[in-house]
Amino acid sequence: MAYVLGGCGKAYRAVVRAPTNGFIDDVARARGLLVTRRGAHTARLQPAGEPPGWYCDLGEGIPDGENNPASFVRWVSPALRTVHPAGSPILDVHRPGPHSDLGRIAAWFGRLAGRSSPPAAEGRYAYTDPHGIVDAQLRHRIEHWPDAAHGDGVVRPAELWSIQMTREGLVVTSVSWWGSAPALDHQIALAVDVAARLTVLGGLTGS
């Protein structure tokens, strides 16, 4: 973000975008990662075999006709596949809301009890964390990201979409931002730290 002076000394905001995929190469160089796949609007980053093995897929979300898919960054560690039933997640962090799984479950229990669910103040994210993986410091990093470019041309903080343990592995996803090396580095560092904490637990994941 930069400011330029217009007539009469007025300051106008100008959005300065990073090169389309240059931020990916910047993070790859800084972290010693490999770009193992590259397309016009997609890329994959991964380390050179360091445990736990992981990869990070990026898609710019270029509009196609009337469709306008969102950009995404999806970090996956197949080494941390869950073997537990979907109803008892080891770790799940996602945006709350009436259309989220958490909101639907709360409404269902309310109907069973013969009452409507009262409005409740929701935090920025809904956390299912029975093993205490997310402490205050990690929660701050989950909820506060560096600035990035968005599809509407406005620069604002990038945001997490979800952290989930699945049969695919530990999956850390963010959407609707692009062109920010600090945001990409933030997501990778966050995901690697969550993976390390889960690995320390032991016995909770497996193929």
GIMONOR-V991495 format. One record per pair of residues at least 24 apart in sequence whose ideal C-beta (glycine too) atoms are under 8 Angstrom apart, sorted by the first residue. I is the first residue (numbers start at 1). J is the second residue. D is the distance in whole Angstrom. If there is no record, write none. Layout:
# GIMONOR-V991495
i->I j->J d->D
i->I j->J d->D
This chain:
# GIMONOR-V991495
i->1 j->147 d->7
i->1 j->155 d->5
i->15 j->149 d->7
i->15 j->153 d->6
i->15 j->154 d->7
i->15 j->155 d->6
i->17 j->149 d->5
i->17 j->179 d->5
i->18 j->149 d->7
i->18 j->179 d->4
i->18 j->180 d->7
i->18 j->181 d->7
i->19 j->179 d->8
i->20 j->60 d->7
i->20 j->178 d->8
i->20 j->179 d->7
i->21 j->60 d->8
i->23 j->179 d->6
i->23 j->180 d->6
i->23 j->181 d->4
i->23 j->184 d->6
i->24 j->58 d->6
i->24 j->184 d->7
i->26 j->181 d->4
i->27 j->181 d->5
i->27 j->184 d->5
i->27 j->185 d->5
i->27 j->188 d->7
i->30 j->181 d->8
i->30 j->185 d->7
i->31 j->185 d->7
i->31 j->188 d->7
i->45 j->188 d->8
i->51 j->79 d->7
i->52 j->77 d->5
i->52 j->79 d->4
i->52 j->80 d->6
i->52 j->195 d->5
i->52 j->199 d->6
i->53 j->77 d->7
i->53 j->78 d->6
i->53 j->79 d->5
i->54 j->78 d->8
i->54 j->79 d->7
i->54 j->169 d->8
i->54 j->191 d->7
i->54 j->192 d->7
i->54 j->195 d->7
i->56 j->187 d->8
i->56 j->188 d->6
i->56 j->191 d->8
i->58 j->184 d->8
i->60 j->178 d->6
i->61 j->151 d->7
i->61 j->176 d->8
i->61 j->178 d->8
i->68 j->151 d->7
i->70 j->151 d->7
i->70 j->175 d->5
i->70 j->176 d->5
i->71 j->151 d->7
i->71 j->175 d->7
i->71 j->176 d->6
i->71 j->177 d->6
i->71 j->178 d->5
i->72 j->161 d->8
i->72 j->173 d->7
i->72 j->174 d->7
i->72 j->175 d->5
i->72 j->176 d->8
i->73 j->173 d->7
i->73 j->174 d->5
i->73 j->175 d->8
i->73 j->177 d->8
i->73 j->184 d->6
i->73 j->187 d->6
i->74 j->171 d->7
i->74 j->172 d->8
i->74 j->173 d->5
i->75 j->171 d->7
i->75 j->172 d->4
i->75 j->173 d->8
i->75 j->187 d->6
i->75 j->188 d->6
i->75 j->191 d->4
i->76 j->168 d->6
i->76 j->169 d->5
i->76 j->170 d->7
i->76 j->171 d->5
i->76 j->172 d->8
i->77 j->169 d->5
i->77 j->170 d->4
i->77 j->191 d->7
i->77 j->195 d->5
i->78 j->168 d->7
i->78 j->169 d->4
i->79 j->169 d->7
i->79 j->195 d->8
i->79 j->205 d->8
i->80 j->165 d->7
i->80 j->169 d->5
i->80 j->170 d->4
i->80 j->195 d->6
i->80 j->198 d->6
i->80 j->199 d->7
i->80 j->205 d->5
i->81 j->166 d->7
i->81 j->167 d->6
i->81 j->168 d->7
i->81 j->169 d->5
i->81 j->205 d->6
i->81 j->206 d->7
i->81 j->207 d->6
i->82 j->165 d->4
i->82 j->166 d->6
i->82 j->167 d->6
i->82 j->204 d->8
i->82 j->205 d->6
i->83 j->205 d->7
i->83 j->206 d->5
i->83 j->207 d->8
i->84 j->165 d->8
i->84 j->204 d->7
i->89 j->128 d->5
i->89 j->164 d->7
i->89 j->165 d->6
i->90 j->130 d->7
i->90 j->131 d->7
i->90 j->165 d->5
i->90 j->198 d->7
i->90 j->204 d->5
i->90 j->205 d->7
i->91 j->128 d->7
i->91 j->129 d->6
i->91 j->131 d->7
i->91 j->133 d->5
i->91 j->134 d->8
i->91 j->163 d->6
i->91 j->164 d->8
i->91 j->165 d->5
i->91 j->170 d->8
i->91 j->194 d->7
i->91 j->198 d->7
i->92 j->126 d->8
i->92 j->127 d->8
i->92 j->128 d->4
i->92 j->129 d->8
i->92 j->162 d->8
i->92 j->163 d->7
i->92 j->164 d->6
i->92 j->165 d->7
i->93 j->125 d->5
i->93 j->126 d->7
i->93 j->127 d->5
i->93 j->128 d->8
i->93 j->129 d->8
i->93 j->134 d->7
i->93 j->142 d->6
i->93 j->160 d->7
i->93 j->162 d->6
i->93 j->163 d->4
i->93 j->164 d->8
i->94 j->125 d->7
i->94 j->126 d->6
i->94 j->161 d->7
i->94 j->162 d->4
i->94 j->163 d->8
i->94 j->164 d->7
i->95 j->124 d->8
i->95 j->125 d->6
i->95 j->126 d->7
i->95 j->161 d->7
i->95 j->162 d->7
i->96 j->122 d->4
i->96 j->123 d->7
i->96 j->124 d->8
i->96 j->125 d->7
i->96 j->126 d->4
i->97 j->122 d->7
i->100 j->126 d->6
i->102 j->126 d->5
i->102 j->128 d->8
i->125 j->160 d->7
i->131 j->201 d->6
i->131 j->204 d->7
i->133 j->194 d->7
i->133 j->197 d->5
i->133 j->198 d->6
i->133 j->201 d->8
i->138 j->190 d->8
i->138 j->193 d->7
i->138 j->194 d->7
i->138 j->197 d->8
i->141 j->186 d->7
i->141 j->190 d->5
i->141 j->193 d->8
i->142 j->190 d->7
i->145 j->174 d->8
i->145 j->183 d->6
i->145 j->186 d->6
i->145 j->187 d->8
i->146 j->180 d->6
i->146 j->182 d->4
i->146 j->183 d->5
i->146 j->186 d->6
i->147 j->180 d->6
i->147 j->182 d->7
i->147 j->183 d->7
i->148 j->177 d->4
i->148 j->178 d->7
i->148 j->179 d->6
i->148 j->180 d->3
i->148 j->182 d->8
i->148 j->183 d->4
i->149 j->177 d->7
i->149 j->178 d->5
i->149 j->179 d->4
i->149 j->180 d->7
i->150 j->176 d->6
i->150 j->177 d->6
i->150 j->178 d->8
i->151 j->176 d->6
i->151 j->178 d->8
i->158 j->183 d->4
i->158 j->186 d->7
i->158 j->187 d->8
i->160 j->187 d->8
i->160 j->190 d->8
i->163 j->191 d->8
i->163 j->194 d->6
i->165 j->198 d->8
i->165 j->205 d->7
i->170 j->194 d->7
i->170 j->195 d->6
i->170 j->198 d->6
